[in-house]
């Protein structure tokens, strides 16, 4: 009945009376303001989205402050010039207009730059979201919640897509993710679960599901892909569900009042369009003076695209290598390049985690971060949700071998060298190479990695504890740092160590989030949490001419301690700390070796356990031919038996005609019967 869009509502309930959890419209009790607005929306046939609100957002880039500032300056300076007579007032008004116009021009320019920066940040954030979701999709048990979260993040983009080229370009990120076969199958499951259990949902859950479908419908409307039969059937079912009168009435209130964050995102997309228009106008020699800007009609479905939309620069198009999951491959040449890039990345990762094991048919996953800039630009919100990947170990080793071009060498002594470089975050990145004679690598690793031992010699740390022991091969640790005169700093970090075949030990730490250690609550209350972009260490054992052990240390650090301490003070003091830290570690190691003469044999078993493989670095069933199969990740089992393909047969496509009643006057098919069909 929902798909048919007839006069009846859900499950045979009349359209004038829909009950969803505690929501009831059309009944006698209209004391709830939401119920009254819901009823009024249904009676007055209000739109899903407010057209006036859309116009006001789209017109914001064209509302310049300099005109109002010029008028205000004219009035203020003119009134102040009254003692000088009419001529003085006229002259003062002109001066005020010029000054006000200049101030308004500066304000307009600053606002445009800020909005463009927010637009770029939003695009990077959504790109990071899609990449994170593609990586997590085959590992997360709550895949339906993941689909809902990703789709709702694109909701404000979809709301403004009808009149924004930038929004339509950004929606291609979601489209590339949905194009994966695993995601498309789970979308069917998501809709089936909704039709089966909608009566048990509360108002918020039902609205979220409808907003997901509305976002997906907008995405499919502007998708440049050719949809297969399965997707066409899904889109038809989804659009019929959204066109149902009861569904439209329920969504009316939520759609008329977007949140501040949604409005900000829509404004960013519109400002990006305005900047593109300004660039295009500068290239046009002759311009028709009668052609001006106009707000897009809410009825515009985006089908009449601007001819210039296809000529956008490459940096505004969705790049397939931005999404390391299964994305659409436009050509065989691009597919071959993707296979070559995957092979090169797997080879680099194999240098860290060791060779493949043919007997288990294990294949290394493609590197999640393609290079250092990609790692640093990835959105921190989603990076905090990701344990440390194998590619980060590879990046640390690459940074160890990188030359010092564009780096400032601030300490250059025989035993240690420290180099620094300024980053875009306002912090500095440090690299240090140190030689510590007489120290065994096992002892140094043990005293550094074992938190109980580290707090004994690292006087900066007040305490440290293990929050979670194994999260996809990484650990989550918490450390508290007390500095006299300032607020305490705390670190919540992922930590991962690996013992390589050559005996070197690689350690990587970066910021994390964990439910047991929420920021600003519990034992974390009153502390400032440090943002650790990366903290990496490489420990190697070598020997001098006399056969004495020499510990080689490479360390790299980039962190933002936040708070009110000026960054220039931190950047001035930070280069001195690696030498102090290495000297403190040397003293602790020397004392431990003196107390434990057979320390190497005693710690060998402790260190060797970090040689074992991490199963999350590998994927099974890897298919190299991405021309025929774009999704490289293994396919999960079908969650819905009704939609599961039979063994040896292609996936069964549910016909859209089979979901509708056969003939007029028949009772509508129930959602459970739809699932059986």
C-alpha positions as CSV (number, residue, x, y, z in Angstrom):
1,X,0.0,0.0,0.0
2,X,2.9,2.3,0.8
3,X,4.5,1.7,-2.6
4,X,1.2,2.0,-4.5
5,X,0.6,5.5,-2.9
6,X,-3.2,5.0,-2.8
7,X,-5.7,6.3,-0.4
8,X,-4.9,3.9,2.4
9,X,-2.1,4.2,4.8
10,X,0.3,1.8,6.4
11,X,-1.0,-1.7,7.0
12,X,-4.6,-0.8,6.1
13,X,-4.8,2.2,8.4
14,X,-6.7,5.1,6.7
15,X,-4.4,7.8,5.4
16,X,-6.0,10.4,7.6
17,X,-4.9,8.5,10.7
18,X,-1.3,7.2,10.9
19,X,0.1,5.9,14.1
20,X,3.9,5.7,14.4
21,X,5.0,5.0,17.9
22,X,3.5,7.9,20.0
23,X,2.6,9.9,16.8
24,X,-1.0,10.1,15.9
25,X,-2.5,12.5,13.4
26,X,-6.1,12.9,12.5
27,X,-7.3,11.7,15.9
28,X,-9.2,13.7,18.5
29,X,-6.2,14.6,20.7
30,X,-4.3,17.5,19.1
31,X,-2.7,18.9,22.2
32,X,0.9,18.1,21.0
33,X,2.3,21.1,18.9
34,X,3.9,18.6,16.6
35,X,0.6,16.8,16.0
36,X,-1.2,20.1,15.2
37,X,1.6,21.1,12.8
38,X,1.5,17.6,11.3
39,X,-2.3,17.9,10.7
40,X,-2.0,21.4,9.3
41,X,0.7,20.3,6.9
42,X,-1.5,17.5,5.6
43,X,-4.6,19.6,5.2
44,X,-2.7,22.5,3.5
45,X,-0.5,20.2,1.4
46,X,2.7,21.9,2.5
47,X,5.9,21.1,0.5
48,X,8.6,18.8,1.7
49,X,11.1,21.6,1.7
50,X,10.5,25.3,2.1
51,X,11.0,27.1,-1.2
52,X,11.6,30.5,0.5
53,X,14.2,29.1,2.8
54,X,16.0,27.6,-0.2
55,X,16.0,30.9,-2.1
56,X,17.3,32.8,0.9
57,X,20.2,30.4,1.2
58,X,21.0,30.5,-2.5
59,X,20.9,34.3,-2.6
60,X,23.2,34.9,0.4
61,X,26.4,35.1,-1.8
62,X,24.8,37.9,-3.8
63,X,23.8,40.0,-0.7
64,X,26.9,42.2,-0.3
65,X,27.6,44.1,2.8
66,X,29.4,46.9,1.1
67,X,26.2,48.5,-0.2
68,X,24.6,48.6,3.2
69,X,27.9,49.7,4.8
70,X,28.1,52.6,2.2
71,X,24.6,53.8,3.0
72,X,25.3,53.5,6.8
73,X,28.6,55.4,6.4
74,X,26.9,58.1,4.4
75,X,24.2,58.7,7.0
76,X,26.5,58.6,10.0
77,X,29.3,60.9,8.6
78,X,26.7,63.1,7.0
79,X,24.9,63.7,10.4
80,X,28.2,64.4,12.0
81,X,29.0,67.0,9.3
82,X,25.8,69.0,10.0
83,X,27.7,71.9,11.7
84,X,29.6,72.5,8.4
85,X,26.4,73.2,6.4
86,X,25.0,71.4,3.3
87,X,28.2,71.4,1.4
88,X,30.0,69.8,4.4
89,X,27.3,67.3,4.9
90,X,27.5,66.3,1.2
91,X,31.3,66.0,1.4
92,X,31.1,64.1,4.7
93,X,28.5,61.8,3.2
94,X,30.7,61.0,0.2
95,X,33.7,60.3,2.5
96,X,31.5,58.1,4.7
97,X,30.2,56.2,1.7
98,X,33.7,55.5,0.5
99,X,34.9,54.4,4.0
100,X,31.8,52.3,4.6
101,X,32.1,50.7,1.1
102,X,35.7,49.8,1.8
103,X,34.9,48.3,5.1
104,X,32.0,46.4,3.6
105,X,34.2,45.2,0.7
106,X,36.7,43.8,3.2
107,X,33.8,42.1,5.2
108,X,32.4,40.6,2.0
109,X,35.8,39.3,0.9
110,X,36.5,37.8,4.3
111,X,33.1,36.1,4.4
112,X,33.6,34.6,1.0
113,X,37.0,33.3,1.9
114,X,35.7,31.8,5.1
115,X,32.8,30.1,3.4
116,X,35.1,28.7,0.7
117,X,37.4,27.3,3.3
118,X,34.4,25.7,5.1
119,X,33.3,24.3,1.7
120,X,36.7,22.6,1.1
121,X,36.7,21.3,4.7
122,X,33.2,19.9,4.3
123,X,34.2,18.1,1.1
124,X,37.3,16.7,2.8
125,X,35.2,15.6,5.7
126,X,32.7,13.8,3.5
127,X,35.4,12.2,1.5
128,X,37.0,10.9,4.7
129,X,33.6,9.7,5.8
130,X,33.0,7.7,2.7
131,X,36.5,6.2,2.7
132,X,36.1,5.3,6.4
133,X,32.7,3.7,5.7
134,X,34.1,1.7,2.8
135,X,36.9,0.4,4.9
136,X,34.6,-0.5,7.8
137,X,31.6,-1.8,5.9
138,X,32.8,-5.4,5.7
139,X,33.9,-5.4,9.4
140,X,31.0,-3.7,11.1
141,X,28.2,-5.8,12.3
142,X,25.8,-2.8,12.4
143,X,26.0,-2.2,8.7
144,X,22.4,-0.8,8.5
145,X,23.2,1.8,11.1
146,X,26.4,2.6,9.1
147,X,24.3,3.2,6.0
148,X,21.9,5.4,7.9
149,X,24.8,7.5,9.4
150,X,26.5,8.0,6.1
151,X,23.3,9.0,4.2
152,X,22.2,11.5,6.9
153,X,25.6,13.2,6.7
154,X,24.8,14.0,3.0
155,X,21.3,15.2,3.8
156,X,22.1,19.0,3.6
157,X,24.1,18.4,0.4
158,X,21.1,16.7,-1.1
159,X,18.7,19.4,0.0
160,X,20.6,22.0,-2.0
161,X,21.6,19.8,-4.9
162,X,18.8,21.0,-7.2
163,X,20.5,24.4,-7.6
164,X,24.1,23.8,-6.7
165,X,26.8,22.3,-8.9
166,X,29.1,21.8,-6.0
167,X,26.5,19.9,-4.1
168,X,25.9,17.6,-7.1
169,X,29.6,17.0,-7.4
170,X,29.8,16.2,-3.7
171,X,26.9,13.8,-3.9
172,X,29.0,11.7,-6.3
173,X,31.0,10.7,-3.3
174,X,27.9,9.0,-1.8
175,X,27.0,7.6,-5.2
176,X,30.5,6.0,-5.5
177,X,30.0,4.3,-2.2
178,X,26.5,3.2,-2.8
179,X,27.6,1.7,-6.2
180,X,29.4,-1.1,-4.3
181,X,27.5,-4.4,-4.6
182,X,27.7,-5.0,-0.9
183,X,26.1,-1.6,-0.1
184,X,23.4,-2.0,-2.7
185,X,22.4,-5.4,-1.3
186,X,22.2,-3.9,2.2
187,X,20.0,-1.1,1.0
188,X,17.4,-3.7,0.1
189,X,17.7,-5.1,3.6
190,X,17.4,-1.6,5.1
191,X,14.1,-1.0,3.2
192,X,12.7,-4.4,4.0
193,X,13.4,-4.0,7.7
194,X,11.6,-0.7,7.7
195,X,8.5,-2.0,5.9
196,X,8.4,-4.9,8.3
197,X,8.9,-3.1,11.6
198,X,7.7,0.5,11.0
199,X,4.9,0.1,13.5
200,X,7.4,-0.4,16.3
201,X,9.5,2.6,15.4
202,X,9.4,5.9,17.3
203,X,9.0,9.2,15.6
204,X,12.7,10.0,15.5
205,X,13.7,6.6,14.0
206,X,11.0,6.8,11.4
207,X,12.0,10.3,10.3
208,X,15.6,9.3,10.1
209,X,14.7,6.4,7.8
210,X,12.6,8.7,5.6
211,X,15.4,11.2,5.4
212,X,17.8,8.5,4.4
213,X,15.5,7.5,1.5
214,X,15.0,11.2,0.5
215,X,18.8,11.7,0.4
216,X,19.3,8.5,-1.7
217,X,16.5,9.5,-4.1
218,X,18.2,12.9,-4.7
219,X,21.5,11.2,-5.1
220,X,20.1,8.8,-7.7
221,X,18.4,11.7,-9.5
222,X,21.8,13.4,-10.1
223,X,23.8,10.2,-10.5
224,X,25.9,10.0,-13.7
225,X,26.0,6.2,-13.5
226,X,24.0,3.8,-15.5
227,X,21.7,2.0,-13.0
228,X,21.2,-1.7,-13.3
229,X,17.8,-3.3,-13.0
230,X,18.2,-4.0,-9.3
231,X,18.9,-0.3,-8.6
232,X,16.0,0.8,-10.8
233,X,13.6,-1.3,-8.9
234,X,15.0,0.0,-5.6
235,X,14.6,3.6,-6.7
236,X,11.0,3.0,-7.8
237,X,10.1,1.5,-4.5
238,X,11.8,4.3,-2.6
239,X,10.1,7.1,-4.6
240,X,6.7,5.6,-4.2
241,X,7.3,5.4,-0.5
242,X,8.3,9.0,-0.3
243,X,5.3,10.1,-2.4
244,X,2.9,8.6,0.0
245,X,0.7,11.3,1.6
246,X,1.2,10.1,5.1
247,X,5.0,10.0,4.7
248,X,5.0,13.5,3.2
249,X,3.0,14.8,6.1
250,X,5.2,13.3,8.7
251,X,8.3,14.7,7.1
252,X,6.9,18.2,6.6
253,X,7.8,19.6,10.0
254,X,11.3,18.2,10.0
255,X,12.1,19.5,6.5
256,X,10.9,23.0,7.1
257,X,13.3,23.8,9.9
258,X,16.9,22.6,9.1
259,X,19.4,22.9,11.9
260,X,22.2,25.5,12.0
261,X,24.7,22.9,10.9
262,X,22.6,21.9,7.9
263,X,22.2,25.5,6.9
264,X,25.9,26.2,7.2
265,X,26.7,23.3,4.9
266,X,24.2,24.4,2.3
267,X,25.6,28.0,2.4
268,X,29.1,26.6,1.9
269,X,28.0,24.8,-1.3
270,X,26.3,27.9,-2.6
271,X,29.3,30.1,-2.0
272,X,31.5,27.5,-3.8
273,X,29.1,27.9,-6.8
274,X,29.3,31.6,-6.6
275,X,33.1,31.5,-6.7
276,X,33.0,29.3,-9.8
277,X,30.6,31.7,-11.5
278,X,33.0,34.5,-10.7
279,X,35.9,32.6,-12.3
280,X,33.8,31.8,-15.4
281,X,32.7,35.4,-15.8
282,X,36.3,36.6,-15.7
283,X,37.0,34.4,-18.8
284,X,33.9,35.5,-20.8
285,X,34.7,38.4,-23.2
286,X,31.2,39.5,-23.9
287,X,28.4,39.1,-21.4
288,X,24.7,39.7,-22.0
289,X,23.7,42.5,-19.5
290,X,20.2,41.2,-19.2
291,X,21.4,37.8,-17.9
292,X,21.6,37.9,-14.2
293,X,21.5,35.4,-11.4
294,X,18.4,33.8,-10.2
295,X,17.5,31.3,-7.5
296,X,16.8,27.8,-8.6
297,X,13.2,26.7,-8.6
298,X,12.3,24.1,-6.1
299,X,10.7,22.2,-9.0
300,X,14.0,21.9,-10.8
301,X,15.1,18.3,-10.6
302,X,18.6,19.1,-11.8
303,X,18.0,17.6,-15.2
304,X,18.7,20.9,-17.1
305,X,22.3,21.2,-16.1
306,X,24.4,24.0,-17.1
307,X,26.5,23.1,-20.2
308,X,29.6,24.2,-18.4
309,X,29.0,21.8,-15.5
310,X,30.8,19.1,-17.4
311,X,33.8,21.3,-17.9
312,X,34.7,21.8,-14.3
313,X,38.3,21.4,-13.3
314,X,39.6,18.1,-12.3
315,X,40.0,19.0,-8.7
316,X,36.3,19.4,-8.4
317,X,35.5,15.9,-9.8
318,X,35.3,12.8,-7.7
319,X,38.6,11.1,-7.9
320,X,38.3,7.3,-7.8
321,X,41.6,6.9,-5.9
322,X,40.1,9.0,-3.1
323,X,37.9,6.0,-2.3
324,X,40.0,3.0,-1.5
325,X,36.9,0.8,-1.5
326,X,34.9,-0.5,-4.4
327,X,34.0,2.4,-6.7
328,X,32.9,2.5,-10.2
329,X,35.7,2.1,-12.8
330,X,35.1,4.2,-15.8
331,X,37.4,2.5,-18.2
332,X,39.8,-0.4,-18.6
333,X,42.8,1.9,-18.6
334,X,41.7,3.3,-15.2
335,X,41.1,-0.2,-13.9
336,X,44.6,-1.2,-14.9
337,X,46.1,1.8,-13.2
338,X,44.1,1.0,-10.1
339,X,45.5,-2.6,-10.1
340,X,49.0,-1.3,-10.5
341,X,48.5,1.2,-7.6
342,X,47.1,-1.5,-5.5
343,X,50.0,-3.8,-6.3
344,X,52.5,-1.1,-5.5
345,X,50.9,-0.3,-2.2
346,X,50.7,-3.9,-1.2
347,X,54.4,-4.3,-2.0
348,X,55.2,-1.4,0.3
349,X,53.0,-2.8,3.1
350,X,54.6,-6.2,2.6
351,X,57.9,-4.7,3.5
352,X,56.5,-3.9,6.9
353,X,54.3,-6.9,7.8
354,X,56.4,-9.5,6.0
355,X,55.8,-11.7,2.9
356,X,52.5,-13.2,1.9
357,X,51.6,-16.8,2.9
358,X,50.4,-18.6,-0.2
359,X,49.1,-21.6,1.8
360,X,46.5,-19.4,3.4
361,X,45.8,-17.4,0.3
362,X,46.4,-14.2,2.2
363,X,46.6,-10.9,0.4
364,X,47.5,-7.6,2.0
365,X,44.9,-5.0,1.9
366,X,45.5,-1.9,-0.2
367,X,47.1,0.9,1.8
368,X,44.3,3.1,3.3
369,X,46.4,6.2,3.2
370,X,48.1,6.7,-0.2
371,X,50.8,9.1,1.0
372,X,51.7,11.4,3.9
373,X,49.6,14.3,2.8
374,X,46.6,12.1,2.5
375,X,47.2,10.9,6.1
376,X,47.5,14.4,7.5
377,X,44.5,15.7,5.6
378,X,42.2,12.9,6.6
379,X,39.4,14.1,8.8
380,X,40.2,13.6,12.5
381,X,36.7,12.7,13.5
382,X,36.8,9.5,11.5
383,X,40.5,8.9,12.0
384,X,39.8,8.7,15.8
385,X,37.4,5.8,15.0
386,X,40.0,3.9,13.0
387,X,42.7,1.7,14.6
388,X,46.2,2.1,13.2
389,X,46.5,0.6,9.7
390,X,49.5,-1.1,8.1
391,X,49.9,1.8,5.8
392,X,50.8,4.1,8.7
393,X,53.7,1.8,9.6
394,X,54.9,2.1,6.0
395,X,54.6,5.9,6.1
396,X,56.7,6.1,9.2
397,X,59.5,4.1,7.6
398,X,59.3,6.3,4.5
399,X,59.6,9.4,6.7
400,X,62.7,7.9,8.3
401,X,64.4,7.7,4.9
402,X,63.1,11.0,3.5
403,X,65.8,13.7,2.9
404,X,66.0,17.0,4.8
405,X,64.9,19.2,2.0
406,X,62.6,22.0,3.2
407,X,63.3,20.8,6.8
408,X,65.0,23.1,9.4
409,X,67.8,21.2,11.2
410,X,67.7,22.7,14.7
411,X,70.0,20.2,16.5
412,X,72.9,18.6,14.8
413,X,75.3,16.7,17.1
414,X,77.2,13.5,16.8
415,X,74.8,11.5,18.9
416,X,71.5,13.2,17.8
417,X,70.0,15.2,14.9
418,X,66.6,17.0,15.1
419,X,64.8,18.5,12.2
420,X,61.5,20.4,12.2
421,X,58.9,21.7,9.7
422,X,55.8,23.8,10.1
423,X,52.5,22.2,9.3
424,X,49.2,23.6,8.2
425,X,47.7,23.0,11.7
426,X,50.0,25.6,13.2
427,X,52.1,23.0,15.0
428,X,55.5,21.6,14.0
429,X,56.5,18.1,12.9
430,X,59.7,16.8,14.5
431,X,62.0,14.1,13.2
432,X,65.0,12.9,15.2
433,X,67.8,10.4,14.7
434,X,69.8,9.3,17.7
435,X,72.6,6.9,18.5
436,X,72.7,5.4,22.0
437,X,75.8,3.3,22.7
438,X,75.7,0.3,25.1
439,X,71.8,-0.1,25.0
440,X,70.0,-3.2,24.0
441,X,67.0,-2.7,21.7
442,X,64.9,-5.2,23.7
443,X,65.4,-3.3,26.9
444,X,64.6,0.1,25.3
445,X,61.4,-1.3,23.7
446,X,60.3,-3.0,27.0
447,X,60.9,0.1,29.1
448,X,59.0,2.3,26.5
449,X,56.1,0.0,25.7
450,X,55.4,-1.3,29.2
451,X,53.4,1.5,30.8
452,X,54.1,0.4,34.3
453,X,57.8,0.7,33.6
454,X,57.6,3.9,31.5
455,X,56.0,5.9,34.3
456,X,59.0,5.1,36.5
457,X,61.6,6.9,34.3
458,X,59.5,9.2,32.1
459,X,58.9,12.0,34.6
460,X,56.6,13.9,32.3
461,X,53.9,11.2,32.6
462,X,51.9,11.0,35.9
463,X,50.3,7.7,35.1
464,X,49.4,5.4,32.2
465,X,47.0,2.6,31.7
466,X,45.7,0.2,29.1
467,X,42.1,0.9,28.1
468,X,41.6,-1.9,25.6
469,X,44.1,-4.6,24.7
470,X,43.1,-5.5,21.2
471,X,41.2,-3.4,18.7
472,X,41.9,-4.7,15.3
473,X,45.6,-5.3,16.1
474,X,46.0,-2.0,18.0
475,X,45.8,-1.1,21.7
476,X,44.1,1.9,23.3
477,X,46.2,3.6,26.1
478,X,45.6,6.5,28.3
479,X,48.4,8.7,29.7
480,X,48.2,11.8,32.0
481,X,50.9,14.5,31.8
482,X,51.2,17.0,34.6
483,X,53.1,20.2,33.9
484,X,53.5,22.8,36.7
485,X,51.7,26.0,36.1
486,X,49.3,24.8,33.4
487,X,46.3,22.5,33.1
488,X,47.0,18.8,33.0
489,X,47.2,17.3,29.5
490,X,46.0,13.8,28.7
491,X,46.6,11.4,25.8
492,X,44.1,8.8,24.6
493,X,45.9,7.0,21.8
494,X,45.9,4.0,19.5
495,X,49.2,2.1,19.8
496,X,50.6,-0.5,17.6
497,X,54.0,-2.2,17.5
498,X,55.5,-4.6,15.0
499,X,58.8,-6.6,15.0
500,X,60.1,-6.8,11.5
501,X,62.1,-9.5,9.9
502,X,65.4,-7.5,10.2
503,X,64.9,-7.2,14.0
504,X,63.8,-3.5,13.9
505,X,60.8,-2.5,15.9
506,X,58.2,-0.1,14.6
507,X,55.8,1.7,17.0
508,X,53.1,4.1,15.9
509,X,50.7,6.1,18.2
510,X,47.9,8.6,17.4
511,X,44.8,10.0,18.9
512,X,41.8,7.8,19.5
513,X,38.3,7.8,21.0
514,X,36.8,5.2,23.4
515,X,33.5,4.9,25.2
516,X,35.2,4.2,28.5
517,X,37.3,7.4,28.4
518,X,35.0,10.2,27.2
519,X,36.7,13.6,27.0
520,X,35.8,15.9,29.9
521,X,34.0,13.3,31.9
522,X,34.9,10.9,34.8
523,X,38.6,10.8,35.5
524,X,39.2,12.9,32.4
525,X,37.3,15.8,33.8
526,X,39.4,19.0,34.1
527,X,42.1,17.8,31.7
528,X,42.8,19.0,28.2
529,X,43.1,16.2,25.7
530,X,46.1,16.5,23.4
531,X,45.5,15.9,19.6
532,X,48.3,13.5,18.6
533,X,48.5,13.5,14.9
534,X,51.3,11.0,14.9
535,X,54.0,9.7,17.3
536,X,56.2,7.2,15.7
537,X,59.4,5.3,16.8
538,X,61.7,3.0,15.0
539,X,64.2,1.0,17.2
540,X,67.2,-0.8,15.6
541,X,70.1,-2.7,17.0
542,X,73.6,-2.2,15.6
543,X,77.2,-2.8,16.9
544,X,80.3,-0.7,16.9
545,X,83.8,-1.8,15.9
546,X,84.4,-3.3,19.4
547,X,81.2,-5.4,19.2
548,X,79.4,-3.3,21.7
549,X,75.6,-2.8,21.1
550,X,74.4,0.5,19.8
551,X,70.7,1.5,19.8
552,X,69.6,3.5,16.8
553,X,66.4,5.5,17.4
554,X,64.2,7.3,14.9
555,X,61.3,9.3,16.3
556,X,58.7,11.5,14.7
557,X,56.1,13.6,16.5
558,X,53.4,16.0,15.6
559,X,50.8,17.1,18.3
560,X,48.6,19.9,19.3
561,X,48.5,20.4,23.1
562,X,45.7,22.9,22.8
563,X,44.8,25.2,25.6
564,X,45.9,28.9,25.9
565,X,49.7,28.2,25.6
566,X,50.9,30.1,22.5
567,X,52.0,27.9,19.7
568,X,55.2,29.9,19.1
569,X,56.3,29.0,22.7
570,X,55.6,25.3,22.1
571,X,57.4,25.4,18.7
572,X,60.4,27.1,20.4
573,X,60.7,24.5,23.2
574,X,59.7,21.3,21.3
575,X,63.0,20.8,19.3
576,X,64.9,20.6,22.6
577,X,62.8,17.8,24.0
578,X,63.9,14.8,21.9
579,X,67.5,15.0,23.2
580,X,66.3,15.2,26.8
581,X,63.9,12.3,26.3
582,X,66.6,10.1,24.7
583,X,69.0,10.9,27.5
584,X,66.4,9.9,30.1
585,X,65.7,6.7,28.2
586,X,69.4,5.9,28.1
587,X,69.8,6.2,31.9
588,X,66.7,4.0,32.5
589,X,68.0,1.4,30.1
590,X,71.5,1.4,31.6
591,X,70.1,0.9,35.1
592,X,67.8,-1.9,34.0
593,X,70.7,-3.7,32.2
594,X,72.9,-3.4,35.3
595,X,70.2,-4.9,37.4
596,X,69.4,-7.7,34.9
597,X,72.6,-9.0,33.3
598,X,70.6,-11.5,31.1
599,X,68.0,-9.0,30.1
600,X,68.1,-9.9,26.4
601,X,67.2,-13.6,27.0
602,X,64.6,-12.6,29.6
603,X,62.9,-10.1,27.2
604,X,63.2,-12.1,24.0
605,X,59.8,-13.9,24.5
606,X,58.1,-10.6,25.4
607,X,59.4,-8.9,22.2
608,X,58.8,-11.9,19.8
609,X,55.1,-11.8,20.4
610,X,54.9,-8.6,18.3
611,X,56.1,-10.5,15.3
612,X,52.8,-12.3,14.7
613,X,50.6,-11.2,11.9
614,X,47.6,-9.0,12.3
615,X,44.6,-10.6,10.5
616,X,43.1,-7.2,9.8
617,X,46.0,-6.4,7.5
618,X,44.8,-9.1,5.0
619,X,41.7,-9.8,3.0
620,X,40.5,-13.1,1.7
621,X,39.1,-13.8,-1.7
622,X,41.0,-11.0,-3.4
623,X,40.1,-10.6,-7.1
624,X,42.7,-8.7,-9.1
625,X,40.5,-8.1,-12.1
626,X,38.6,-4.9,-11.1
627,X,37.4,-4.4,-14.6
628,X,34.8,-7.1,-14.1
629,X,34.5,-6.8,-10.3
630,X,35.0,-3.3,-8.8
631,X,34.4,-4.4,-5.2
632,X,37.7,-5.8,-4.0
633,X,36.4,-6.6,-0.4
634,X,34.8,-10.0,0.3
635,X,31.0,-10.1,0.0
636,X,29.2,-10.5,3.3
637,X,26.4,-12.9,3.8
638,X,22.9,-11.9,3.0
639,X,21.1,-10.6,6.0
640,X,17.7,-11.3,4.5
641,X,17.0,-14.9,3.3
642,X,14.4,-13.6,0.9
643,X,17.0,-11.5,-1.0
644,X,19.8,-14.1,-0.8
645,X,20.8,-15.5,-4.2
646,X,20.8,-19.2,-4.7
647,X,24.1,-21.0,-4.9
648,X,25.5,-20.8,-8.5
649,X,22.8,-18.3,-9.6
650,X,22.9,-14.6,-10.0
651,X,21.2,-12.4,-7.4
652,X,17.4,-12.5,-7.8
653,X,15.8,-9.2,-8.8
654,X,12.5,-8.6,-7.2
655,X,10.1,-7.3,-9.8
656,X,8.4,-4.0,-9.0
657,X,5.2,-5.3,-10.5
658,X,5.1,-8.2,-8.2
659,X,5.1,-5.9,-5.2
660,X,1.8,-4.2,-6.2
661,X,-1.8,-5.5,-5.8
662,X,-3.2,-7.2,-8.9
663,X,-6.2,-5.3,-10.0
664,X,-8.4,-2.6,-8.4
665,X,-10.6,-3.1,-5.4
666,X,-8.3,-5.7,-3.9
667,X,-7.0,-5.3,-0.4
668,X,-3.5,-3.8,-0.3
669,X,-0.7,-6.2,0.3
670,X,0.8,-6.1,3.8
671,X,4.5,-5.4,4.3
672,X,5.1,-9.0,5.5
673,X,3.6,-10.3,2.2
674,X,5.8,-7.9,0.3
675,X,8.8,-9.4,2.0
676,X,7.6,-12.9,1.1
677,X,7.2,-11.8,-2.6
